[in-house]
Amino acid sequence: MASTKDIGLGAPIWGCPFTLRFPVGADGGDLETGLATAADSEVSLDGGAFADCANEIVEIGTDGWYSITLEAAEMQASSVAYKMISGDYGYHATLYPVRCGTVATGTAAAGGAATLTLANGSTIVDDEYVGYILQLTGGTGSGQAARIIDAMASTRVLTVQADWLTQPDETTTYAVLIPPERDALASVTAAHLAATVTFDGTTNKTVAECYQAAWGQGAGKWDIVENVFTIYAPDGTTALFPFTLDNADAPSSRTPA
């Protein structure tokens, strides 16, 4: 897979680069090649004036398909209107970047071709961030974002879906984002997530950490019924982690149900 600044995001995300790929052709349906040379791409953020994009379109092969990567700064808006004109041809699209919750931030201890080592002192559970988005927010490689496909607790190394365009290093700052398809976690209050529970009979974990570990195992459904918070297996019916809350509205402690 060719490297881009956005790897496997699947949807436009606020503050992350996003690559558009699209055909351009005449009304009759035939696609037009060779438009990149004279193209002018502009973007409008939240209804503001159009301004030149940082990048310009490139043709994918010679079939009349084109791509452009909107940079992270061009995706910091609730609505992003894009337009391209090249001679008598054009293309336009409107994107609605999703604001995602953040579960971790820090300065990388190291970086690799398709990896990043979390900050010294960080602790994770194996695979708990799999499927999440790793956003590079500063330092070397800033402005890139990629889907996480592996997370190793023993080394704190996150592996992303494909090689970085610019490899991060120890100057790189990062954020781990909850992807849009899983951002229902934001509906749970901060008090719910921060409470400490007994995770495996001996280890104290927060509800948020239990939830992240459950995602790493494929779980996705949760609910709160009266004062019981439950995380389910992928079948949606098998309860993996049921917790009894001391108070459903403003909990201060949890115990396994």
Secondary structure, 3 states (H helix, E strand, C coil): CCCCCEECCCCCECCCCEEEEEECECCCCCECCCCHHHCEEEEEECCCCCEECCCCCEEECCCCEEEEEECHHHHCCCCEEEEEEECCEEEEEEECCECCCEEEEEECCEECCCEEECCCCCCCCCCCCCCCEEEEEECCCCCCEEEEEEEECCCCEEEECCCCCCCCCCCCEEEEECCHHHHHHHHCCHHHHHCEEECCCCCEEEHHHHHHHHHHCCCCCEEEECCEEEEECCCCCCEEEEEEECCCCCCCCEEEC
